[in-house]
Amino acid sequence: MKQSSYLVREAMKLIFHFAAIAWHDKTMQGKAGQESDMLCHAVKVVSDTLDEMSKAERDM
């Protein structure tokens, strides 16, 4: 269980990292709009999921 949660956490970090790069590129081109709202939502989802996973691991 711990190994799978570790893999999920690492995958989420990679997804977030690439999303942030894409958002930064759009911002530099002056095209960020809906993408920035989507990125903010993605950050919240990833953060909440990582918090829940950490809490679940502590409770084990």
mmCIF file of the N, C-alpha and C atoms, coordinates in Angstrom:
data_MODEL
# 
_entry.id   MODEL 
# 
loop_
_atom_site.group_PDB 
_atom_site.id 
_atom_site.type_symbol 
_atom_site.label_atom_id 
_atom_site.label_alt_id 
_atom_site.label_comp_id 
_atom_site.label_asym_id 
_atom_site.label_entity_id 
_atom_site.label_seq_id 
_atom_site.pdbx_PDB_ins_code 
_atom_site.Cartn_x 
_atom_site.Cartn_y 
_atom_site.Cartn_z 
_atom_site.occupancy 
_atom_site.B_iso_or_equiv 
_atom_site.pdbx_formal_charge 
_atom_site.auth_seq_id 
_atom_site.auth_comp_id 
_atom_site.auth_asym_id 
_atom_site.auth_atom_id 
_atom_site.pdbx_PDB_model_num 
ATOM 1   N N  . MET A 1 1  ? 0.825  -1.198 0.000   1.00 0.00 ? 1  MET A N  1 
ATOM 2   C CA . MET A 1 1  ? 0.000  0.000  0.000   1.00 0.00 ? 1  MET A CA 1 
ATOM 3   C C  . MET A 1 1  ? 0.867  1.260  0.000   1.00 0.00 ? 1  MET A C  1 
ATOM 4   N N  . LYS A 1 2  ? 1.902  1.269  0.833   1.00 0.00 ? 2  LYS A N  1 
ATOM 5   C CA . LYS A 1 2  ? 2.741  2.465  0.904   1.00 0.00 ? 2  LYS A CA 1 
ATOM 6   C C  . LYS A 1 2  ? 3.453  2.723  -0.415  1.00 0.00 ? 2  LYS A C  1 
ATOM 7   N N  . GLN A 1 3  ? 3.889  1.632  -1.084  1.00 0.00 ? 3  GLN A N  1 
ATOM 8   C CA . GLN A 1 3  ? 4.590  1.821  -2.348  1.00 0.00 ? 3  GLN A CA 1 
ATOM 9   C C  . GLN A 1 3  ? 3.656  2.407  -3.403  1.00 0.00 ? 3  GLN A C  1 
ATOM 10  N N  . SER A 1 4  ? 2.420  1.925  -3.463  1.00 0.00 ? 4  SER A N  1 
ATOM 11  C CA . SER A 1 4  ? 1.493  2.450  -4.469  1.00 0.00 ? 4  SER A CA 1 
ATOM 12  C C  . SER A 1 4  ? 1.148  3.909  -4.173  1.00 0.00 ? 4  SER A C  1 
ATOM 13  N N  . SER A 1 5  ? 0.993  4.271  -2.904  1.00 0.00 ? 5  SER A N  1 
ATOM 14  C CA . SER A 1 5  ? 0.695  5.670  -2.592  1.00 0.00 ? 5  SER A CA 1 
ATOM 15  C C  . SER A 1 5  ? 1.899  6.555  -2.923  1.00 0.00 ? 5  SER A C  1 
ATOM 16  N N  . TYR A 1 6  ? 3.097  6.028  -2.740  1.00 0.00 ? 6  TYR A N  1 
ATOM 17  C CA . TYR A 1 6  ? 4.298  6.774  -3.115  1.00 0.00 ? 6  TYR A CA 1 
ATOM 18  C C  . TYR A 1 6  ? 4.319  7.024  -4.625  1.00 0.00 ? 6  TYR A C  1 
ATOM 19  N N  . LEU A 1 7  ? 3.998  5.992  -5.402  1.00 0.00 ? 7  LEU A N  1 
ATOM 20  C CA . LEU A 1 7  ? 3.990  6.137  -6.857  1.00 0.00 ? 7  LEU A CA 1 
ATOM 21  C C  . LEU A 1 7  ? 2.931  7.137  -7.311  1.00 0.00 ? 7  LEU A C  1 
ATOM 22  N N  . VAL A 1 8  ? 1.762  7.089  -6.689  1.00 0.00 ? 8  VAL A N  1 
ATOM 23  C CA . VAL A 1 8  ? 0.704  8.042  -7.026  1.00 0.00 ? 8  VAL A CA 1 
ATOM 24  C C  . VAL A 1 8  ? 1.165  9.457  -6.704  1.00 0.00 ? 8  VAL A C  1 
ATOM 25  N N  . ARG A 1 9  ? 1.774  9.633  -5.557  1.00 0.00 ? 9  ARG A N  1 
ATOM 26  C CA . ARG A 1 9  ? 2.249  10.956 -5.148  1.00 0.00 ? 9  ARG A CA 1 
ATOM 27  C C  . ARG A 1 9  ? 3.303  11.483 -6.130  1.00 0.00 ? 9  ARG A C  1 
ATOM 28  N N  . GLU A 1 10 ? 4.233  10.629 -6.526  1.00 0.00 ? 10 GLU A N  1 
ATOM 29  C CA . GLU A 1 10 ? 5.271  11.054 -7.468  1.00 0.00 ? 10 GLU A CA 1 
ATOM 30  C C  . GLU A 1 10 ? 4.679  11.377 -8.837  1.00 0.00 ? 10 GLU A C  1 
ATOM 31  N N  . ALA A 1 11 ? 3.705  10.595 -9.280  1.00 0.00 ? 11 ALA A N  1 
ATOM 32  C CA . ALA A 1 11 ? 3.049  10.866 -10.563 1.00 0.00 ? 11 ALA A CA 1 
ATOM 33  C C  . ALA A 1 11 ? 2.320  12.205 -10.513 1.00 0.00 ? 11 ALA A C  1 
ATOM 34  N N  . MET A 1 12 ? 1.673  12.488 -9.396  1.00 0.00 ? 12 MET A N  1 
ATOM 35  C CA . MET A 1 12 ? 0.956  13.757 -9.258  1.00 0.00 ? 12 MET A CA 1 
ATOM 36  C C  . MET A 1 12 ? 1.931  14.929 -9.268  1.00 0.00 ? 12 MET A C  1 
ATOM 37  N N  . LYS A 1 13 ? 3.093  14.754 -8.661  1.00 0.00 ? 13 LYS A N  1 
ATOM 38  C CA . LYS A 1 13 ? 4.100  15.817 -8.680  1.00 0.00 ? 13 LYS A CA 1 
ATOM 39  C C  . LYS A 1 13 ? 4.556  16.099 -10.110 1.00 0.00 ? 13 LYS A C  1 
ATOM 40  N N  . LEU A 1 14 ? 4.762  15.026 -10.890 1.00 0.00 ? 14 LEU A N  1 
ATOM 41  C CA . LEU A 1 14 ? 5.181  15.209 -12.277 1.00 0.00 ? 14 LEU A CA 1 
ATOM 42  C C  . LEU A 1 14 ? 4.112  15.919 -13.094 1.00 0.00 ? 14 LEU A C  1 
ATOM 43  N N  . ILE A 1 15 ? 2.857  15.505 -12.928 1.00 0.00 ? 15 ILE A N  1 
ATOM 44  C CA . ILE A 1 15 ? 1.752  16.140 -13.650 1.00 0.00 ? 15 ILE A CA 1 
ATOM 45  C C  . ILE A 1 15 ? 1.687  17.620 -13.301 1.00 0.00 ? 15 ILE A C  1 
ATOM 46  N N  . PHE A 1 16 ? 1.789  17.923 -12.019 1.00 0.00 ? 16 PHE A N  1 
ATOM 47  C CA . PHE A 1 16 ? 1.742  19.317 -11.581 1.00 0.00 ? 16 PHE A CA 1 
ATOM 48  C C  . PHE A 1 16 ? 2.909  20.110 -12.170 1.00 0.00 ? 16 PHE A C  1 
ATOM 49  N N  . HIS A 1 17 ? 4.087  19.513 -12.166 1.00 0.00 ? 17 HIS A N  1 
ATOM 50  C CA . HIS A 1 17 ? 5.279  20.180 -12.685 1.00 0.00 ? 17 HIS A CA 1 
ATOM 51  C C  . HIS A 1 17 ? 5.099  20.553 -14.157 1.00 0.00 ? 17 HIS A C  1 
ATOM 52  N N  . PHE A 1 18 ? 4.635  19.603 -14.964 1.00 0.00 ? 18 PHE A N  1 
ATOM 53  C CA . PHE A 1 18 ? 4.460  19.879 -16.388 1.00 0.00 ? 18 PHE A CA 1 
ATOM 54  C C  . PHE A 1 18 ? 3.313  20.852 -16.640 1.00 0.00 ? 18 PHE A C  1 
ATOM 55  N N  . ALA A 1 19 ? 2.274  20.791 -15.825 1.00 0.00 ? 19 ALA A N  1 
ATOM 56  C CA . ALA A 1 19 ? 1.171  21.755 -15.957 1.00 0.00 ? 19 ALA A CA 1 
ATOM 57  C C  . ALA A 1 19 ? 1.671  23.165 -15.652 1.00 0.00 ? 19 ALA A C  1 
ATOM 58  N N  . ALA A 1 20 ? 2.517  23.288 -14.646 1.00 0.00 ? 20 ALA A N  1 
ATOM 59  C CA . ALA A 1 20 ? 3.064  24.600 -14.287 1.00 0.00 ? 20 ALA A CA 1 
ATOM 60  C C  . ALA A 1 20 ? 3.947  25.147 -15.407 1.00 0.00 ? 20 ALA A C  1 
ATOM 61  N N  . ILE A 1 21 ? 4.726  24.283 -16.036 1.00 0.00 ? 21 ILE A N  1 
ATOM 62  C CA . ILE A 1 21 ? 5.567  24.718 -17.160 1.00 0.00 ? 21 ILE A CA 1 
ATOM 63  C C  . ILE A 1 21 ? 4.694  25.201 -18.315 1.00 0.00 ? 21 ILE A C  1 
ATOM 64  N N  . ALA A 1 22 ? 3.657  24.437 -18.640 1.00 0.00 ? 22 ALA A N  1 
ATOM 65  C CA . ALA A 1 22 ? 2.760  24.817 -19.737 1.00 0.00 ? 22 ALA A CA 1 
ATOM 66  C C  . ALA A 1 22 ? 2.070  26.143 -19.433 1.00 0.00 ? 22 ALA A C  1 
ATOM 67  N N  . TRP A 1 23 ? 1.635  26.318 -18.195 1.00 0.00 ? 23 TRP A N  1 
ATOM 68  C CA . TRP A 1 23 ? 0.971  27.563 -17.802 1.00 0.00 ? 23 TRP A CA 1 
ATOM 69  C C  . TRP A 1 23 ? 1.932  28.740 -17.910 1.00 0.00 ? 23 TRP A C  1 
ATOM 70  N N  . HIS A 1 24 ? 3.180  28.533 -17.472 1.00 0.00 ? 24 HIS A N  1 
ATOM 71  C CA . HIS A 1 24 ? 4.188  29.591 -17.539 1.00 0.00 ? 24 HIS A CA 1 
ATOM 72  C C  . HIS A 1 24 ? 4.436  29.997 -18.995 1.00 0.00 ? 24 HIS A C  1 
ATOM 73  N N  . ASP A 1 25 ? 4.531  29.018 -19.895 1.00 0.00 ? 25 ASP A N  1 
ATOM 74  C CA . ASP A 1 25 ? 4.733  29.318 -21.314 1.00 0.00 ? 25 ASP A CA 1 
ATOM 75  C C  . ASP A 1 25 ? 3.574  30.139 -21.869 1.00 0.00 ? 25 ASP A C  1 
ATOM 76  N N  . LYS A 1 26 ? 2.346  29.765 -21.520 1.00 0.00 ? 26 LYS A N  1 
ATOM 77  C CA . LYS A 1 26 ? 1.169  30.506 -21.997 1.00 0.00 ? 26 LYS A CA 1 
ATOM 78  C C  . LYS A 1 26 ? 1.179  31.932 -21.439 1.00 0.00 ? 26 LYS A C  1 
ATOM 79  N N  . THR A 1 27 ? 1.566  32.078 -20.178 1.00 0.00 ? 27 THR A N  1 
ATOM 80  C CA . THR A 1 27 ? 1.599  33.399 -19.554 1.00 0.00 ? 27 THR A CA 1 
ATOM 81  C C  . THR A 1 27 ? 2.618  34.295 -20.251 1.00 0.00 ? 27 THR A C  1 
ATOM 82  N N  . MET A 1 28 ? 3.767  33.737 -20.577 1.00 0.00 ? 28 MET A N  1 
ATOM 83  C CA . MET A 1 28 ? 4.799  34.516 -21.252 1.00 0.00 ? 28 MET A CA 1 
ATOM 84  C C  . MET A 1 28 ? 4.330  34.961 -22.637 1.00 0.00 ? 28 MET A C  1 
ATOM 85  N N  . GLN A 1 29 ? 3.437  34.188 -23.249 1.00 0.00 ? 29 GLN A N  1 
ATOM 86  C CA . GLN A 1 29 ? 2.910  34.539 -24.570 1.00 0.00 ? 29 GLN A CA 1 
ATOM 87  C C  . GLN A 1 29 ? 1.668  35.419 -24.458 1.00 0.00 ? 29 GLN A C  1 
ATOM 88  N N  . GLY A 1 30 ? 1.216  35.688 -23.243 1.00 0.00 ? 30 GLY A N  1 
ATOM 89  C CA . GLY A 1 30 ? 0.045  36.526 -23.036 1.00 0.00 ? 30 GLY A CA 1 
ATOM 90  C C  . GLY A 1 30 ? -1.264 35.826 -23.348 1.00 0.00 ? 30 GLY A C  1 
ATOM 91  N N  . LYS A 1 31 ? -1.265 34.497 -23.301 1.00 0.00 ? 31 LYS A N  1 
ATOM 92  C CA . LYS A 1 31 ? -2.459 33.740 -23.674 1.00 0.00 ? 31 LYS A CA 1 
ATOM 93  C C  . LYS A 1 31 ? -3.117 33.046 -22.485 1.00 0.00 ? 31 LYS A C  1 
ATOM 94  N N  . ALA A 1 32 ? -2.657 33.333 -21.288 1.00 0.00 ? 32 ALA A N  1 
ATOM 95  C CA . ALA A 1 32 ? -3.220 32.660 -20.108 1.00 0.00 ? 32 ALA A CA 1 
ATOM 96  C C  . ALA A 1 32 ? -4.573 33.278 -19.785 1.00 0.00 ? 32 ALA A C  1 
ATOM 97  N N  . GLY A 1 33 ? -5.533 32.470 -19.604 1.00 0.00 ? 33 GLY A N  1 
ATOM 98  C CA . GLY A 1 33 ? -6.877 32.929 -19.249 1.00 0.00 ? 33 GLY A CA 1 
ATOM 99  C C  . GLY A 1 33 ? -7.553 31.810 -18.499 1.00 0.00 ? 33 GLY A C  1 
ATOM 100 N N  . GLN A 1 34 ? -8.281 31.004 -19.247 1.00 0.00 ? 34 GLN A N  1 
ATOM 101 C CA . GLN A 1 34 ? -8.953 29.859 -18.649 1.00 0.00 ? 34 GLN A CA 1 
ATOM 102 C C  . GLN A 1 34 ? -7.928 28.861 -18.101 1.00 0.00 ? 34 GLN A C  1 
ATOM 103 N N  . GLU A 1 35 ? -6.761 28.797 -18.737 1.00 0.00 ? 35 GLU A N  1 
ATOM 104 C CA . GLU A 1 35 ? -5.735 27.863 -18.280 1.00 0.00 ? 35 GLU A CA 1 
ATOM 105 C C  . GLU A 1 35 ? -5.305 28.158 -16.846 1.00 0.00 ? 35 GLU A C  1 
ATOM 106 N N  . SER A 1 36 ? -5.217 29.442 -16.487 1.00 0.00 ? 36 SER A N  1 
ATOM 107 C CA . SER A 1 36 ? -4.785 29.768 -15.128 1.00 0.00 ? 36 SER A CA 1 
ATOM 108 C C  . SER A 1 36 ? -5.829 29.331 -14.108 1.00 0.00 ? 36 SER A C  1 
ATOM 109 N N  . ASP A 1 37 ? -7.113 29.450 -14.454 1.00 0.00 ? 37 ASP A N  1 
ATOM 110 C CA . ASP A 1 37 ? -8.160 28.955 -13.560 1.00 0.00 ? 37 ASP A CA 1 
ATOM 111 C C  . ASP A 1 37 ? -8.071 27.445 -13.414 1.00 0.00 ? 37 ASP A C  1 
ATOM 112 N N  . MET A 1 38 ? -7.804 26.766 -14.530 1.00 0.00 ? 38 MET A N  1 
ATOM 113 C CA . MET A 1 38 ? -7.696 25.310 -14.493 1.00 0.00 ? 38 MET A CA 1 
ATOM 114 C C  . MET A 1 38 ? -6.489 24.890 -13.661 1.00 0.00 ? 38 MET A C  1 
ATOM 115 N N  . LEU A 1 39 ? -5.382 25.631 -13.792 1.00 0.00 ? 39 LEU A N  1 
ATOM 116 C CA . LEU A 1 39 ? -4.184 25.297 -13.024 1.00 0.00 ? 39 LEU A CA 1 
ATOM 117 C C  . LEU A 1 39 ? -4.429 25.495 -11.534 1.00 0.00 ? 39 LEU A C  1 
ATOM 118 N N  . CYS A 1 40 ? -5.105 26.576 -11.165 1.00 0.00 ? 40 CYS A N  1 
ATOM 119 C CA . CYS A 1 40 ? -5.426 26.810 -9.753  1.00 0.00 ? 40 CYS A CA 1 
ATOM 120 C C  . CYS A 1 40 ? -6.270 25.669 -9.200  1.00 0.00 ? 40 CYS A C  1 
ATOM 121 N N  . HIS A 1 41 ? -7.239 25.214 -9.991  1.00 0.00 ? 41 HIS A N  1 
ATOM 122 C CA . HIS A 1 41 ? -8.075 24.092 -9.562  1.00 0.00 ? 41 HIS A CA 1 
ATOM 123 C C  . HIS A 1 41 ? -7.230 22.821 -9.438  1.00 0.00 ? 41 HIS A C  1 
ATOM 124 N N  . ALA A 1 42 ? -6.334 22.593 -10.400 1.00 0.00 ? 42 ALA A N  1 
ATOM 125 C CA . ALA A 1 42 ? -5.474 21.408 -10.356 1.00 0.00 ? 42 ALA A CA 1 
ATOM 126 C C  . ALA A 1 42 ? -4.568 21.433 -9.129  1.00 0.00 ? 42 ALA A C  1 
ATOM 127 N N  . VAL A 1 43 ? -4.034 22.600 -8.803  1.00 0.00 ? 43 VAL A N  1 
ATOM 128 C CA . VAL A 1 43 ? -3.183 22.732 -7.616  1.00 0.00 ? 43 VAL A CA 1 
ATOM 129 C C  . VAL A 1 43 ? -3.962 22.358 -6.364  1.00 0.00 ? 43 VAL A C  1 
ATOM 130 N N  . LYS A 1 44 ? -5.196 22.826 -6.259  1.00 0.00 ? 44 LYS A N  1 
ATOM 131 C CA . LYS A 1 44 ? -6.018 22.515 -5.091  1.00 0.00 ? 44 LYS A CA 1 
ATOM 132 C C  . LYS A 1 44 ? -6.313 21.022 -5.008  1.00 0.00 ? 44 LYS A C  1 
ATOM 133 N N  . VAL A 1 45 ? -6.657 20.409 -6.137  1.00 0.00 ? 45 VAL A N  1 
ATOM 134 C CA . VAL A 1 45 ? -6.961 18.974 -6.152  1.00 0.00 ? 45 VAL A CA 1 
ATOM 135 C C  . VAL A 1 45 ? -5.733 18.163 -5.754  1.00 0.00 ? 45 VAL A C  1 
ATOM 136 N N  . VAL A 1 46 ? -4.577 18.491 -6.342  1.00 0.00 ? 46 VAL A N  1 
ATOM 137 C CA . VAL A 1 46 ? -3.346 17.766 -6.017  1.00 0.00 ? 46 VAL A CA 1 
ATOM 138 C C  . VAL A 1 46 ? -2.995 17.957 -4.549  1.00 0.00 ? 46 VAL A C  1 
ATOM 139 N N  . SER A 1 47 ? -3.075 19.179 -4.068  1.00 0.00 ? 47 SER A N  1 
ATOM 140 C CA . SER A 1 47 ? -2.758 19.468 -2.672  1.00 0.00 ? 47 SER A CA 1 
ATOM 141 C C  . SER A 1 47 ? -3.679 18.711 -1.719  1.00 0.00 ? 47 SER A C  1 
ATOM 142 N N  . ASP A 1 48 ? -4.981 18.748 -2.002  1.00 0.00 ? 48 ASP A N  1 
ATOM 143 C CA . ASP A 1 48 ? -5.941 18.039 -1.148  1.00 0.00 ? 48 ASP A CA 1 
ATOM 144 C C  . ASP A 1 48 ? -5.691 16.537 -1.162  1.00 0.00 ? 48 ASP A C  1 
ATOM 145 N N  . THR A 1 49 ? -5.398 15.992 -2.347  1.00 0.00 ? 49 THR A N  1 
ATOM 146 C CA . THR A 1 49 ? -5.153 14.554 -2.458  1.00 0.00 ? 49 THR A CA 1 
ATOM 147 C C  . THR A 1 49 ? -3.898 14.158 -1.699  1.00 0.00 ? 49 THR A C  1 
ATOM 148 N N  . LEU A 1 50 ? -2.837 14.943 -1.837  1.00 0.00 ? 50 LEU A N  1 
ATOM 149 C CA . LEU A 1 50 ? -1.598 14.639 -1.116  1.00 0.00 ? 50 LEU A CA 1 
ATOM 150 C C  . LEU A 1 50 ? -1.806 14.735 0.395   1.00 0.00 ? 50 LEU A C  1 
ATOM 151 N N  . ASP A 1 51 ? -2.586 15.714 0.841   1.00 0.00 ? 51 ASP A N  1 
ATOM 152 C CA . ASP A 1 51 ? -2.890 15.832 2.267   1.00 0.00 ? 51 ASP A CA 1 
ATOM 153 C C  . ASP A 1 51 ? -3.649 14.611 2.765   1.00 0.00 ? 51 ASP A C  1 
ATOM 154 N N  . GLU A 1 52 ? -4.639 14.161 1.985   1.00 0.00 ? 52 GLU A N  1 
ATOM 155 C CA . GLU A 1 52 ? -5.418 12.985 2.376   1.00 0.00 ? 52 GLU A CA 1 
ATOM 156 C C  . GLU A 1 52 ? -4.547 11.740 2.420   1.00 0.00 ? 52 GLU A C  1 
ATOM 157 N N  . MET A 1 53 ? -3.640 11.606 1.436   1.00 0.00 ? 53 MET A N  1 
ATOM 158 C CA . MET A 1 53 ? -2.755 10.441 1.420   1.00 0.00 ? 53 MET A CA 1 
ATOM 159 C C  . MET A 1 53 ? -1.819 10.461 2.621   1.00 0.00 ? 53 MET A C  1 
ATOM 160 N N  . SER A 1 54 ? -1.282 11.620 2.956   1.00 0.00 ? 54 SER A N  1 
ATOM 161 C CA . SER A 1 54 ? -0.390 11.728 4.109   1.00 0.00 ? 54 SER A CA 1 
ATOM 162 C C  . SER A 1 54 ? -1.131 11.387 5.396   1.00 0.00 ? 54 SER A C  1 
ATOM 163 N N  . LYS A 1 55 ? -2.349 11.883 5.519   1.00 0.00 ? 55 LYS A N  1 
ATOM 164 C CA . LYS A 1 55 ? -3.157 11.601 6.707   1.00 0.00 ? 55 LYS A CA 1 
ATOM 165 C C  . LYS A 1 55 ? -3.459 10.108 6.802   1.00 0.00 ? 55 LYS A C  1 
ATOM 166 N N  . ALA A 1 56 ? -3.799 9.483  5.675   1.00 0.00 ? 56 ALA A N  1 
ATOM 167 C CA . ALA A 1 56 ? -4.109 8.049  5.666   1.00 0.00 ? 56 ALA A CA 1 
ATOM 168 C C  . ALA A 1 56 ? -2.882 7.233  6.063   1.00 0.00 ? 56 ALA A C  1 
ATOM 169 N N  . GLU A 1 57 ? -1.697 7.645  5.600   1.00 0.00 ? 57 GLU A N  1 
ATOM 170 C CA . GLU A 1 57 ? -0.476 6.925  5.958   1.00 0.00 ? 57 GLU A CA 1 
ATOM 171 C C  . GLU A 1 57 ? -0.163 7.078  7.443   1.00 0.00 ? 57 GLU A C  1 
ATOM 172 N N  . ARG A 1 58 ? -0.421 8.257  8.006   1.00 0.00 ? 58 ARG A N  1 
ATOM 173 C CA . ARG A 1 58 ? -0.179 8.458  9.442   1.00 0.00 ? 58 ARG A CA 1 
ATOM 174 C C  . ARG A 1 58 ? -1.133 7.609  10.275  1.00 0.00 ? 58 ARG A C  1 
ATOM 175 N N  . ASP A 1 59 ? -2.363 7.469  9.793   1.00 0.00 ? 59 ASP A N  1 
ATOM 176 C CA . ASP A 1 59 ? -3.367 6.709  10.540  1.00 0.00 ? 59 ASP A CA 1 
ATOM 177 C C  . ASP A 1 59 ? -3.121 5.209  10.500  1.00 0.00 ? 59 ASP A C  1 
ATOM 178 N N  . MET A 1 60 ? -2.289 4.746  9.556   1.00 0.00 ? 60 MET A N  1 
ATOM 179 C CA . MET A 1 60 ? -2.048 3.302  9.421   1.00 0.00 ? 60 MET A CA 1 
ATOM 180 C C  . MET A 1 60 ? -1.177 2.780  10.530  1.00 0.00 ? 60 MET A C  1 
# 
